[in-house]
């Protein structure tokens, strides 16, 4: 069977993270949603996404296809229901197509395109950006159970103090030294070749993915995820940091999501709670307005390739687009469009020639090439987000 992960109706509400990736490539828990599905299905998947993303994330069709909503996280029960689908049938939950079977992809993926089969019971579906951190704990628990079932952890150094060691798992080559690892409130997972340096205080749930690094003296509260090749320090609370991003110095990051190739300057901080304890509103690209999150704690949403200088400060509920560079002291506004350059005193446009050169240099430091596909995607983002850059 050929499996295709499609973006679905949530894509616009998951911007800025879906500016540069399909919905299924969002990381929540330990793995991306795509990696979860491929683990459950024991096969690879392809992608039905926006045309400008399709060159990097191509679609593969076959004589028989199963489409799966990329915003939905898998369970064994859901996978079983999907395997029972016959051609032109679809599982529908709360008016949204969760999965369908077909010989030829329809022009529009909607319940009335198929024989709709109601899906009852809970479904774990991302609907908004803040779901990525607010539901990270349950996703991390599920991934930890799936990845460690029937396996033994690599040895954990005796220099550490462990609380609930049965809930701590190290993949091959992972190391931790002279740190306190407390898994009483959630599991702790260190991916292959991940490193926890000396003097760290880590309270689960926590995932440090492959080749990630926690530098000395960090204080990390779960549920928090640091993606592959990420590097962190300082104080971090209930946040998800995608791959190749760095928060490598002191400063606070709480109830936040950072995309890939981001860098947070030393002593930068974000607020995650308003002074009046009111519920937080957050910029929503789909409605082009600030929407209620229903959350009292909500921090920073930062798209790929965005960066801050030292001592940068962010108000509660700040959304930063792709390839923004914030460096002026003071609190900038709480929606910063993609390709913005500046800070509290104002912004100008961060033009693609400079932005691409920075991306090229940064990625080369991690032995990753900045490809023409990457440039084309970012150019599309630059062009389509111009309407928000009123400088």
N, C-alpha and C positions, 0 to 999 in steps of 0.2 A: 504494500500500500504506500502511496505517496502522500506525505503529510506537508501541509502548507499552513504557516502561521500568518494570519491576516491582522491588520491593524485594528479594525473595528471602530466603533463609535467613540471610543475614549481618547483617540489620538490627540485631538485638539486640546483636551483638558489636561493632557500630560506634557504639553509644551512647557518649558523649552527643551526638555530632555528628548522629545521625539522630533525636534528639528534635525537631529543628526543621526538618528537610529530608528529602526522600526520599534513598535511598542514591545515586541517580544524580547528585545535586547536590553531592556531595563533590568538592572540588578536590584533584587530585593531578597532578603535572607542571605544565603551564601552564594547562590548561583543566579544567573540571569534567568528570566522566564523561559527563554529558548533552551537553555541548558537543562532546566528542570524537565521540560517536555521530552527532550531527546533522551534523557536518562530513563524516564518512565516508558517511552515508546521503543527504546533500544534501537534507534535509527536516527539519521540526520533529517533535518527539515529545511524547507526553503521558505520564501517570504513573499507575501502580497502586500505591497506598501506603496508609498507615493512614487510617482515616476522618477523624480530626481534622486531618490534613494536606491532605485532598482538596479543600477549598474553595480553598486557595491554590495547590495543585498538582493541577488537575482531570484526570480521565480522559476520554479521547475514544475511543469505540468506533466501528467501521465494519463493513461487511459482511465484510471480510477484514482480519485483524489479525496482526501479528507482535509477539510479546512478547519482550523482551530483558532478561536479568538485569542490573539496574542496578549491581551490584557488579563487573561484567566490563568490562574495557577493550577497545575494538575493535582489530582488525587487518584488513588487506585480505583475508587468508585466511579469517578468521572471518566477515566480511561476506559473502564469496562463498558460504560454507556456509549462512548464514542465507537468502540469496536462493534457494537450492535447495530450501528446505523446502516441503513440500506440506501441505495442511490436515490437522490433527490429528497432525502430526509434531513431535518435539522433539529438539533436540541436548542430550545429557546427558553431563556430565563429572564424574567422581568422585561420582556419585550425585546431582548437583545439575542442575536444569534451567538451561541457558544461554540457550536461545531456543526459541520454539515458534510454530507457525502455527495459527490457528483462526478460525472464523466467530463463535464466541461464547466469551467468557472462561470458563474452568472455575472452579468454586467453590474448588478447591484446585489450586495449581500444583505438581505433583509428577510424577516420571517415569511413574508408572502411569496418569496421566490422558491419555497420548499414546502414539503409536507411537514408542518411544524409539530414537534413533539415536546410538550411542556417538561421542563426539568425542575423537579422539586428538591427542596433541601438547600442548604447553604452552598454558595459558590464564591470562591475567593477571586474577586475581580478588581483590578485597579481601576479607579474611576477619576481620581484626582492626584495631583503631584504629592500632596501631603499624605496620601495613603502609603507612599513608599517608605516613609519613616514611621508613621503611626501604626502600620501593620507589619513592620519589619520583624517584630518579635515572633509572631506566629509563623511567618515564613521561615525564619531562621531555625526555629524548633523543628519544623517539618523537614528542612534540608539536612539538618544535623542527624535526625533519625534515619533518613534515607541514605545518606552518605556513609554513616558509620555502622549500619546494621551488619552484624556478623563479623566485624573487623576489630582488630586490636590497635590501639594507639601506638605511635612511635614512642620511645622512651622520653619521659619528661625529666629534665635535670633536677637533681636533689637540692640544688641551690634555691629553688622556688618554694614558696608556701602555697599549698593547694587546699582549697575548700571545695568539697564535693568532687574529688578527682575523677570519679566515674563519669562525670559529665564534661570532662576535658579531653579533647582529641587532637593529636598532632599527626599530620601527614608526614611522609618521608622527607627528611631533611629539614623539617621545621625545628626551631630552637627557641628556648626561653630561659633566661638566667636572672636570678636574684630578684624575682618579681612576685607579687601576690596575685594569684589567679583564683577568683571567687566565682564558682559556677552554681551557687545556691539559688540564684534567681533566674538562671538561664544558662545554656551550654556555652562552652568556649571552644572554638574551632580554629586551628592554625593550619593553613594550606601548605602545599609543598614549598620548601625552601623559605617559608616565612620566618621572620625574626622578631622576637620581643627582646629588646636590649635590657640592660640592668635598671632596676629601681622603678618599675612600673606598677601601678595599681589598676587592675582590670577586673571589672565586675560584669558578669555576663547578663544577658546573652551577648556574645561577641564573636565576630568572624573576621579573621585576618586572612585574606585570600593569598593565592600563590605569589611568592616573592614579595609580599608586603612587609613593611617594617614599622614597628613601634619604637621610636627613639627613646632615649632615657628620660625618666621622670614624668611620664604621661599619667593622666588620671582619666580613665575611660569607664563610662557607665552605659550599660546596655539598655535596650537592644541596639547595638551599633555594628555596622559592617564597613570594612575597608577592603576595597576591591583589589584585583591583581596589580602588583607593582606600586601600590599606594604607599605613602609614607606619612606618618602622623606623629604628633606630639601635643603637649598642652592638655587642655581639658576638653573632652568630647562627651556629649550626652545624646543618646537616642538619635543617631544620625547615620545616613548611608552615603558613603563616598565611593563613586564608581572607580574603575581601574585607571591607573597611571596618574592619579591626582595626589597632590601633596598639601598637607597642613602640618608642616614639619617643625613648628616652633610653638612657644607658649601663646596663649590666647584661648578664648572659649568659642566652641561650636556646638550648638544645641538644637535639637529637633529640626534638622536640616538635611538637605540632599545636595551633593555636589556631583556634577557630571564628570566626564573624562577630561584629562589634560588640564585640570584646574590647578591653581596654586594660590594658597592663602599666605600672605606675608606675616612676618613675625609680629606677635602681640596684637593681631587683629581679633575682633570680637563681634559676635552677633547677639542681639537681644532675642529671646524666645518667649518673653512674657511682657505684656503691656503694664505700664505703671498703675493703671486703673483696674487691672485684672480682667478686662473685657475680652470677649472672644475675638479672635484674629480674623481679619479679612485679607485675602491674598489675590494678586492680579491673576485673572483668568484670560488666556489668549482667545478662548472660544467665544466668550461674551464681550471681550475687550472692556472689562470692568473689574472692580474689586469685589470678589465673592466671599460670602461667609464660609469659613471652614468648619465651624462648630467646635473648634479647638481653642483652648486657652493657651496652650504652648505650641508655637509655630515659629520657626526661625527663618532660615535662608534657603532659597532655591536658586542654584547657580548652574547655568548651562555649560556645555563643553567649551574648553579653551579660554574660559574667563579667569581673571587673575586680580589679586589685590596687592597693593604695596604694604609696607609695615604700618602698624597702628591704624588700620582701617576699621571703621565702625559701621554696623548695619542695624537699622531699626527692626523691630518685630515684624515678621511677615514681609520680607524683602524678596523680590523676584529679579534675578539677573539673567539676561539672555545669553546668547552664544558669543564668544570672542569679545567680551567687554574687558576693559582695563581700568580699574578704579584705584586712584592714588592720591587724590586731594583730601587733606584732613577734614574731619567733620562727618556728619551723617548725610549720605546722599539720599535721594528720594527712594521710595520703596518699590518702584518699578524702573529698572534700568534696561533699556532696549539693547538688542544685539548690536555688536560693533560700536559700542560707546566708549569714549576715552575721556576720563576726567574724574569728577567726584562732586562733593557738596557744593562747590562754587559754580558748577556747570559742566556740561559735556560738549564734546565735539565728536565728529564721526571718525571712527578707527578704520581707516581705509584698508582694503584687502591686501595690498602689496606689503604693508608693514605687518598686518596680522598673519599673513601666510608665512612670512619669513620667520616670525617668532615661533609659529607652530612647527615649522621645519626644523629649527634649531632645537626646540624643546624635545620633539619626538626623537630626533637623532641621538640625544643623550641617553635614551632608553633603547637604542638600536631598532627603532621603528621608523619606517619611511613615511614621509608625507606625500601621498600619491596624488595623481591628477584627479582620481575619484574623490579624494578628500577635498581638494581645492574646488571641484565643481559643486559639491554639496554645500560647502561654506559660502561659495559665491551665490548660490540660490538663496541661502538664508539671508545673506547681506541684501540681496535685491528685494526679497519679499517682506523684510522687516523695516524697510526704509520709512514706511508711513508712521512708525512710532518714534523716529529720530527727528524731532522737530527742534533742531538746534539753530 
